[in-house]
Amino acid sequence: MIDLNPKHFEIVQHILAKYVPKCEVRAFGSRVKWTAKDYSDLGLAVVGSKPLTLRQTGQLAEAFEESNLPIRVDILDWHRISEEFKKIITEEYEVIQGPETVTANEESGTIPKNSTPKNNRWDVVKLGDVVQINPRRTLPKKEKAFHLAMRDVEVYRRKITSHSSKEFRGSGARFQNGDTLLARITPCLENGKTVYVDCLQPNQIGHGSTEFIVLSGIEDKTDNLFIYYLARDPSLRTFAIHSMQGSTGRQRVDADSLRLFEFSLPPIEEQRRIAHILGTLDDKIEINRQMNETLEATARAIFKSWFVDFDPVKTKMEGRKPACMDTETAALFPSAFQDSPLGKIPQGWGVEKIGNLVEIVKGRSYRSRELRESDVALVTLKSIRRGGGYRPDGLKPYTGKYNPE
């Protein structure tokens, strides 16, 4: 593991798999030592059978510059650095990509570097050998049942928060409690739409979009919740993304391709321990998310009450003190209304165009070469959360021209 946001790590793996698929890539520096700042670079050493071509080097540099990564990625060719620098890297590094030619082979003793040795009982397996992919689930035609559309699944959220009841017409994913639903179509797969089913009644079968792949454990071999977290692992997602087929914009991965994904599988008890730890962390994240949603809903309700419905004014007109409001705040609201082009508004308040009150400053276009390590941060669309809110990980370091005002 390296000190990098999982979504950003997926981007890194996607680029490496595209341009240097047959090379081992070693991460080094502060993000391996876990001493990095938010803006620290990511150092990568590409170890291939021969030096990288200028074309490969240029493609990698351009891909990382044009990506949504908020940090700079420094690419080093192992064949072109000094022996002294190699020794420094070798002291502490993390392999984040192994060459495609390295496969598990017990006869030759070759095991991928990111797997655990055989004596610790972690076996390198294919997904299709240890996981049920699109298992048979029976649901009568025309029966109205729990239905999950792709739009109901939130990005990187385990919990199902929205669904509908819909008549089953004979096609689409069918699932039960304990199943994992993995989006197989672009851009939902890349965006991380994966959900764990645990909200159905016992023996209840649900159905959903044809663009889901259903993953389920095999008794005494694979744990269901472990499979969910495996489906969110960057290595599986990168494999799935590079196995996509179809026309641009409608590409999807099929189940047969996914069956070939190789990974290191721990014993069943260790799977359960891993899933328990990750599940506990997810539960805490969910509680924090719900608290934030409650606070946001409360803030919206207060704003509507005060500045849309004018409840404090109405309350004071009735001779009462506004509830849950201190004296100083209550004094800011009058006890009468006046007419305006917008209808009744609090007495003494005015109607104004927003352009007369604020200065509107347009953003600017930028070039990839201007995104270098800097004390200046560029706010992009990635800095704004869907539905509102600020994302500090959406900032990009910026060295271009700007108006300091």
Contacts in CASP RR format, 6 or more apart in sequence:
PFRMAT RR
TARGET T0000
AUTHOR 0000-0000-0000
METHOD contacts of the structure
MODEL  1
MIDLNPKHFEIVQHILAKYVPKCEVRAFGSRVKWTAKDYSDLGLAVVGSK
PLTLRQTGQLAEAFEESNLPIRVDILDWHRISEEFKKIITEEYEVIQGPE
TVTANEESGTIPKNSTPKNNRWDVVKLGDVVQINPRRTLPKKEKAFHLAM
RDVEVYRRKITSHSSKEFRGSGARFQNGDTLLARITPCLENGKTVYVDCL
QPNQIGHGSTEFIVLSGIEDKTDNLFIYYLARDPSLRTFAIHSMQGSTGR
QRVDADSLRLFEFSLPPIEEQRRIAHILGTLDDKIEINRQMNETLEATAR
AIFKSWFVDFDPVKTKMEGRKPACMDTETAALFPSAFQDSPLGKIPQGWG
VEKIGNLVEIVKGRSYRSRELRESDVALVTLKSIRRGGGYRPDGLKPYTG
KYNPE
1 94 0 8 1.000
2 9 0 8 1.000
2 27 0 8 1.000
2 31 0 8 1.000
2 32 0 8 1.000
2 42 0 8 1.000
2 94 0 8 1.000
2 96 0 8 1.000
3 30 0 8 1.000
3 31 0 8 1.000
3 32 0 8 1.000
3 34 0 8 1.000
3 36 0 8 1.000
4 12 0 8 1.000
4 31 0 8 1.000
4 42 0 8 1.000
5 393 0 8 1.000
6 156 0 8 1.000
6 232 0 8 1.000
6 234 0 8 1.000
7 156 0 8 1.000
8 69 0 8 1.000
8 70 0 8 1.000
8 71 0 8 1.000
8 393 0 8 1.000
9 96 0 8 1.000
9 234 0 8 1.000
10 190 0 8 1.000
10 234 0 8 1.000
10 237 0 8 1.000
10 238 0 8 1.000
11 67 0 8 1.000
11 68 0 8 1.000
11 69 0 8 1.000
12 42 0 8 1.000
12 44 0 8 1.000
12 69 0 8 1.000
12 73 0 8 1.000
12 96 0 8 1.000
13 96 0 8 1.000
13 97 0 8 1.000
13 234 0 8 1.000
13 235 0 8 1.000
13 238 0 8 1.000
14 190 0 8 1.000
14 238 0 8 1.000
14 241 0 8 1.000
14 242 0 8 1.000
15 60 0 8 1.000
15 63 0 8 1.000
15 64 0 8 1.000
15 67 0 8 1.000
16 23 0 8 1.000
16 25 0 8 1.000
16 44 0 8 1.000
16 60 0 8 1.000
16 96 0 8 1.000
16 97 0 8 1.000
17 97 0 8 1.000
17 238 0 8 1.000
17 242 0 8 1.000
18 63 0 8 1.000
18 242 0 8 1.000
19 56 0 8 1.000
19 59 0 8 1.000
19 60 0 8 1.000
19 63 0 8 1.000
20 46 0 8 1.000
20 48 0 8 1.000
20 52 0 8 1.000
20 56 0 8 1.000
20 60 0 8 1.000
20 97 0 8 1.000
21 99 0 8 1.000
21 100 0 8 1.000
22 48 0 8 1.000
22 49 0 8 1.000
22 99 0 8 1.000
22 100 0 8 1.000
22 101 0 8 1.000
23 46 0 8 1.000
23 47 0 8 1.000
23 48 0 8 1.000
23 52 0 8 1.000
23 97 0 8 1.000
23 98 0 8 1.000
23 99 0 8 1.000
24 46 0 8 1.000
24 47 0 8 1.000
24 48 0 8 1.000
24 95 0 8 1.000
24 97 0 8 1.000
24 98 0 8 1.000
24 99 0 8 1.000
24 102 0 8 1.000
24 113 0 8 1.000
25 44 0 8 1.000
25 45 0 8 1.000
25 46 0 8 1.000
25 47 0 8 1.000
25 95 0 8 1.000
25 96 0 8 1.000
25 97 0 8 1.000
25 98 0 8 1.000
26 44 0 8 1.000
26 45 0 8 1.000
26 47 0 8 1.000
26 89 0 8 1.000
26 93 0 8 1.000
26 94 0 8 1.000
26 95 0 8 1.000
26 96 0 8 1.000
27 42 0 8 1.000
27 43 0 8 1.000
27 44 0 8 1.000
27 93 0 8 1.000
27 94 0 8 1.000
27 95 0 8 1.000
27 96 0 8 1.000
28 43 0 8 1.000
28 44 0 8 1.000
28 45 0 8 1.000
28 88 0 8 1.000
28 89 0 8 1.000
28 92 0 8 1.000
28 93 0 8 1.000
28 94 0 8 1.000
29 36 0 8 1.000
29 43 0 8 1.000
29 92 0 8 1.000
30 36 0 8 1.000
30 37 0 8 1.000
30 40 0 8 1.000
31 40 0 8 1.000
31 42 0 8 1.000
31 43 0 8 1.000
32 92 0 8 1.000
32 93 0 8 1.000
32 94 0 8 1.000
33 92 0 8 1.000
38 70 0 8 1.000
38 392 0 8 1.000
38 393 0 8 1.000
39 70 0 8 1.000
39 71 0 8 1.000
39 373 0 8 1.000
39 397 0 8 1.000
40 71 0 8 1.000
41 71 0 8 1.000
41 72 0 8 1.000
41 73 0 8 1.000
41 74 0 8 1.000
41 373 0 8 1.000
42 71 0 8 1.000
42 72 0 8 1.000
42 73 0 8 1.000
42 74 0 8 1.000
43 73 0 8 1.000
43 74 0 8 1.000
43 75 0 8 1.000
43 76 0 8 1.000
44 73 0 8 1.000
44 74 0 8 1.000
44 75 0 8 1.000
44 76 0 8 1.000
44 96 0 8 1.000
45 76 0 8 1.000
45 77 0 8 1.000
45 78 0 8 1.000
45 81 0 8 1.000
45 89 0 8 1.000
45 93 0 8 1.000
46 52 0 8 1.000
46 60 0 8 1.000
46 75 0 8 1.000
46 76 0 8 1.000
46 77 0 8 1.000
46 78 0 8 1.000
47 78 0 8 1.000
48 78 0 8 1.000
48 79 0 8 1.000
48 99 0 8 1.000
50 79 0 8 1.000
51 77 0 8 1.000
51 79 0 8 1.000
51 80 0 8 1.000
52 60 0 8 1.000
52 77 0 8 1.000
52 79 0 8 1.000
52 80 0 8 1.000
57 75 0 8 1.000
57 77 0 8 1.000
60 75 0 8 1.000
61 75 0 8 1.000
62 368 0 8 1.000
64 72 0 8 1.000
64 73 0 8 1.000
64 75 0 8 1.000
65 368 0 8 1.000
65 369 0 8 1.000
65 371 0 8 1.000
66 368 0 8 1.000
68 382 0 8 1.000
68 394 0 8 1.000
70 382 0 8 1.000
70 393 0 8 1.000
70 394 0 8 1.000
70 395 0 8 1.000
70 396 0 8 1.000
70 397 0 8 1.000
71 397 0 8 1.000
72 371 0 8 1.000
72 372 0 8 1.000
72 373 0 8 1.000
72 397 0 8 1.000
76 85 0 8 1.000
78 86 0 8 1.000
95 113 0 8 1.000
95 114 0 8 1.000
98 112 0 8 1.000
98 113 0 8 1.000
98 114 0 8 1.000
102 110 0 8 1.000
102 112 0 8 1.000
102 113 0 8 1.000
103 110 0 8 1.000
103 112 0 8 1.000
103 262 0 8 1.000
104 110 0 8 1.000
104 111 0 8 1.000
104 112 0 8 1.000
104 115 0 8 1.000
104 124 0 8 1.000
104 262 0 8 1.000
106 118 0 8 1.000
111 117 0 8 1.000
111 118 0 8 1.000
111 124 0 8 1.000
112 124 0 8 1.000
112 262 0 8 1.000
112 264 0 8 1.000
114 235 0 8 1.000
114 264 0 8 1.000
115 122 0 8 1.000
115 124 0 8 1.000
115 264 0 8 1.000
116 122 0 8 1.000
116 264 0 8 1.000
116 266 0 8 1.000
121 266 0 8 1.000
121 267 0 8 1.000
122 264 0 8 1.000
122 265 0 8 1.000
122 266 0 8 1.000
122 267 0 8 1.000
123 264 0 8 1.000
123 265 0 8 1.000
124 262 0 8 1.000
124 263 0 8 1.000
124 264 0 8 1.000
124 265 0 8 1.000
125 262 0 8 1.000
125 263 0 8 1.000
125 264 0 8 1.000
125 265 0 8 1.000
126 259 0 8 1.000
126 260 0 8 1.000
126 261 0 8 1.000
126 262 0 8 1.000
127 133 0 8 1.000
127 236 0 8 1.000
127 258 0 8 1.000
127 259 0 8 1.000
127 260 0 8 1.000
127 261 0 8 1.000
127 262 0 8 1.000
127 263 0 8 1.000
128 258 0 8 1.000
128 259 0 8 1.000
128 260 0 8 1.000
128 261 0 8 1.000
130 217 0 8 1.000
130 218 0 8 1.000
130 221 0 8 1.000
130 222 0 8 1.000
130 265 0 8 1.000
131 215 0 8 1.000
131 216 0 8 1.000
131 217 0 8 1.000
131 218 0 8 1.000
131 222 0 8 1.000
131 227 0 8 1.000
132 214 0 8 1.000
132 215 0 8 1.000
132 216 0 8 1.000
132 217 0 8 1.000
132 218 0 8 1.000
133 213 0 8 1.000
133 214 0 8 1.000
133 215 0 8 1.000
133 255 0 8 1.000
133 258 0 8 1.000
133 259 0 8 1.000
134 173 0 8 1.000
134 213 0 8 1.000
134 214 0 8 1.000
134 255 0 8 1.000
135 179 0 8 1.000
135 214 0 8 1.000
135 216 0 8 1.000
137 174 0 8 1.000
137 175 0 8 1.000
137 176 0 8 1.000
137 205 0 8 1.000
137 206 0 8 1.000
137 214 0 8 1.000
138 174 0 8 1.000
138 205 0 8 1.000
139 145 0 8 1.000
139 168 0 8 1.000
139 170 0 8 1.000
139 174 0 8 1.000
139 205 0 8 1.000
139 206 0 8 1.000
139 207 0 8 1.000
140 168 0 8 1.000
141 168 0 8 1.000
141 169 0 8 1.000
141 170 0 8 1.000
142 167 0 8 1.000
142 168 0 8 1.000
142 169 0 8 1.000
143 167 0 8 1.000
143 168 0 8 1.000
144 165 0 8 1.000
144 166 0 8 1.000
144 167 0 8 1.000
144 168 0 8 1.000
145 165 0 8 1.000
145 166 0 8 1.000
145 167 0 8 1.000
145 168 0 8 1.000
145 204 0 8 1.000
145 205 0 8 1.000
145 206 0 8 1.000
145 207 0 8 1.000
146 163 0 8 1.000
146 165 0 8 1.000
146 200 0 8 1.000
146 204 0 8 1.000
146 206 0 8 1.000
146 207 0 8 1.000
147 163 0 8 1.000
147 164 0 8 1.000
147 165 0 8 1.000
147 166 0 8 1.000
147 206 0 8 1.000
147 207 0 8 1.000
147 208 0 8 1.000
148 160 0 8 1.000
148 163 0 8 1.000
148 173 0 8 1.000
148 175 0 8 1.000
148 181 0 8 1.000
148 195 0 8 1.000
148 206 0 8 1.000
148 207 0 8 1.000
148 208 0 8 1.000
148 209 0 8 1.000
148 212 0 8 1.000
149 163 0 8 1.000
149 164 0 8 1.000
149 208 0 8 1.000
149 209 0 8 1.000
150 183 0 8 1.000
150 185 0 8 1.000
150 188 0 8 1.000
150 193 0 8 1.000
150 209 0 8 1.000
150 211 0 8 1.000
150 212 0 8 1.000
152 160 0 8 1.000
152 161 0 8 1.000
152 162 0 8 1.000
152 163 0 8 1.000
152 164 0 8 1.000
153 160 0 8 1.000
153 181 0 8 1.000
153 183 0 8 1.000
153 188 0 8 1.000
153 193 0 8 1.000
153 194 0 8 1.000
153 195 0 8 1.000
154 161 0 8 1.000
154 193 0 8 1.000
154 195 0 8 1.000
155 191 0 8 1.000
155 192 0 8 1.000
155 193 0 8 1.000
156 192 0 8 1.000
156 194 0 8 1.000
156 232 0 8 1.000
157 195 0 8 1.000
157 286 0 8 1.000
157 289 0 8 1.000
158 195 0 8 1.000
158 196 0 8 1.000
158 228 0 8 1.000
158 279 0 8 1.000
158 282 0 8 1.000
158 286 0 8 1.000
159 195 0 8 1.000
159 196 0 8 1.000
159 286 0 8 1.000
160 195 0 8 1.000
160 196 0 8 1.000
160 197 0 8 1.000
160 198 0 8 1.000
160 199 0 8 1.000
163 199 0 8 1.000
166 207 0 8 1.000
168 207 0 8 1.000
171 210 0 8 1.000
172 207 0 8 1.000
172 208 0 8 1.000
172 209 0 8 1.000
172 210 0 8 1.000
172 212 0 8 1.000
173 181 0 8 1.000
173 207 0 8 1.000
173 208 0 8 1.000
173 209 0 8 1.000
173 210 0 8 1.000
173 212 0 8 1.000
173 213 0 8 1.000
173 214 0 8 1.000
174 205 0 8 1.000
174 206 0 8 1.000
174 207 0 8 1.000
174 208 0 8 1.000
174 214 0 8 1.000
175 181 0 8 1.000
175 197 0 8 1.000
175 205 0 8 1.000
175 206 0 8 1.000
175 207 0 8 1.000
175 208 0 8 1.000
175 212 0 8 1.000
175 214 0 8 1.000
176 197 0 8 1.000
176 200 0 8 1.000
176 203 0 8 1.000
176 204 0 8 1.000
176 205 0 8 1.000
176 206 0 8 1.000
177 197 0 8 1.000
177 198 0 8 1.000
177 199 0 8 1.000
177 200 0 8 1.000
177 202 0 8 1.000
177 204 0 8 1.000
178 196 0 8 1.000
178 197 0 8 1.000
178 198 0 8 1.000
178 216 0 8 1.000
178 224 0 8 1.000
178 225 0 8 1.000
179 196 0 8 1.000
179 197 0 8 1.000
179 214 0 8 1.000
179 215 0 8 1.000
179 216 0 8 1.000
179 224 0 8 1.000
180 194 0 8 1.000
180 195 0 8 1.000
180 196 0 8 1.000
180 197 0 8 1.000
180 214 0 8 1.000
180 215 0 8 1.000
180 216 0 8 1.000
180 224 0 8 1.000
180 227 0 8 1.000
180 228 0 8 1.000
180 231 0 8 1.000
181 194 0 8 1.000
181 195 0 8 1.000
181 197 0 8 1.000
181 212 0 8 1.000
181 213 0 8 1.000
181 214 0 8 1.000
181 215 0 8 1.000
182 189 0 8 1.000
182 193 0 8 1.000
182 194 0 8 1.000
182 212 0 8 1.000
182 213 0 8 1.000
182 214 0 8 1.000
182 215 0 8 1.000
182 231 0 8 1.000
182 240 0 8 1.000
183 189 0 8 1.000
183 191 0 8 1.000
183 192 0 8 1.000
183 193 0 8 1.000
183 194 0 8 1.000
183 211 0 8 1.000
183 212 0 8 1.000
183 213 0 8 1.000
184 211 0 8 1.000
184 212 0 8 1.000
184 213 0 8 1.000
184 240 0 8 1.000
184 252 0 8 1.000
184 253 0 8 1.000
184 254 0 8 1.000
185 211 0 8 1.000
185 250 0 8 1.000
185 251 0 8 1.000
185 252 0 8 1.000
186 244 0 8 1.000
186 249 0 8 1.000
186 250 0 8 1.000
186 251 0 8 1.000
186 252 0 8 1.000
187 249 0 8 1.000
188 211 0 8 1.000
189 237 0 8 1.000
189 240 0 8 1.000
189 241 0 8 1.000
189 244 0 8 1.000
189 252 0 8 1.000
189 253 0 8 1.000
190 237 0 8 1.000
190 241 0 8 1.000
192 232 0 8 1.000
192 237 0 8 1.000
194 228 0 8 1.000
194 231 0 8 1.000
194 232 0 8 1.000
196 224 0 8 1.000
196 225 0 8 1.000
196 228 0 8 1.000
200 206 0 8 1.000
211 252 0 8 1.000
213 253 0 8 1.000
213 255 0 8 1.000
213 258 0 8 1.000
215 227 0 8 1.000
215 228 0 8 1.000
215 231 0 8 1.000
216 224 0 8 1.000
216 227 0 8 1.000
217 223 0 8 1.000
217 224 0 8 1.000
217 227 0 8 1.000
220 268 0 8 1.000
221 268 0 8 1.000
222 265 0 8 1.000
222 268 0 8 1.000
222 271 0 8 1.000
223 268 0 8 1.000
223 271 0 8 1.000
223 272 0 8 1.000
223 275 0 8 1.000
225 272 0 8 1.000
225 275 0 8 1.000
225 276 0 8 1.000
225 278 0 8 1.000
225 279 0 8 1.000
226 271 0 8 1.000
226 272 0 8 1.000
226 274 0 8 1.000
226 275 0 8 1.000
228 275 0 8 1.000
229 274 0 8 1.000
229 275 0 8 1.000
229 278 0 8 1.000
229 279 0 8 1.000
230 236 0 8 1.000
230 263 0 8 1.000
231 237 0 8 1.000
233 263 0 8 1.000
235 263 0 8 1.000
236 261 0 8 1.000
236 263 0 8 1.000
239 258 0 8 1.000
239 261 0 8 1.000
240 253 0 8 1.000
240 257 0 8 1.000
240 258 0 8 1.000
240 261 0 8 1.000
241 253 0 8 1.000
243 253 0 8 1.000
243 254 0 8 1.000
243 257 0 8 1.000
243 258 0 8 1.000
243 260 0 8 1.000
244 251 0 8 1.000
244 252 0 8 1.000
244 253 0 8 1.000
245 251 0 8 1.000
245 252 0 8 1.000
245 253 0 8 1.000
245 254 0 8 1.000
245 257 0 8 1.000
246 252 0 8 1.000
265 271 0 8 1.000
266 274 0 8 1.000
305 311 0 8 1.000
305 312 0 8 1.000
306 312 0 8 1.000
306 333 0 8 1.000
310 333 0 8 1.000
310 337 0 8 1.000
310 344 0 8 1.000
310 345 0 8 1.000
310 346 0 8 1.000
311 322 0 8 1.000
312 322 0 8 1.000
312 325 0 8 1.000
312 330 0 8 1.000
312 333 0 8 1.000
313 333 0 8 1.000
313 334 0 8 1.000
313 335 0 8 1.000
313 336 0 8 1.000
313 337 0 8 1.000
313 346 0 8 1.000
315 321 0 8 1.000
315 322 0 8 1.000
315 323 0 8 1.000
316 322 0 8 1.000
316 330 0 8 1.000
316 333 0 8 1.000
316 334 0 8 1.000
316 335 0 8 1.000
317 335 0 8 1.000
317 336 0 8 1.000
317 337 0 8 1.000
319 335 0 8 1.000
321 330 0 8 1.000
322 330 0 8 1.000
322 333 0 8 1.000
333 346 0 8 1.000
334 346 0 8 1.000
334 347 0 8 1.000
334 348 0 8 1.000
334 349 0 8 1.000
335 347 0 8 1.000
336 346 0 8 1.000
336 347 0 8 1.000
337 344 0 8 1.000
337 345 0 8 1.000
337 346 0 8 1.000
337 347 0 8 1.000
338 344 0 8 1.000
338 345 0 8 1.000
338 346 0 8 1.000
338 347 0 8 1.000
338 348 0 8 1.000
338 349 0 8 1.000
340 349 0 8 1.000
340 350 0 8 1.000
340 351 0 8 1.000
341 351 0 8 1.000
342 351 0 8 1.000
345 351 0 8 1.000
361 403 0 8 1.000
364 402 0 8 1.000
366 378 0 8 1.000
366 398 0 8 1.000
366 400 0 8 1.000
370 398 0 8 1.000
370 399 0 8 1.000
370 400 0 8 1.000
371 378 0 8 1.000
371 396 0 8 1.000
371 397 0 8 1.000
371 398 0 8 1.000
371 399 0 8 1.000
372 397 0 8 1.000
372 399 0 8 1.000
373 397 0 8 1.000
374 397 0 8 1.000
374 398 0 8 1.000
374 399 0 8 1.000
376 397 0 8 1.000
376 398 0 8 1.000
376 399 0 8 1.000
376 400 0 8 1.000
376 402 0 8 1.000
377 395 0 8 1.000
377 396 0 8 1.000
377 397 0 8 1.000
377 398 0 8 1.000
378 395 0 8 1.000
378 396 0 8 1.000
378 397 0 8 1.000
378 398 0 8 1.000
379 395 0 8 1.000
380 394 0 8 1.000
380 395 0 8 1.000
380 396 0 8 1.000
382 391 0 8 1.000
382 393 0 8 1.000
382 394 0 8 1.000
383 390 0 8 1.000
383 391 0 8 1.000
383 392 0 8 1.000
383 394 0 8 1.000
383 395 0 8 1.000
384 390 0 8 1.000
384 391 0 8 1.000
385 391 0 8 1.000
END
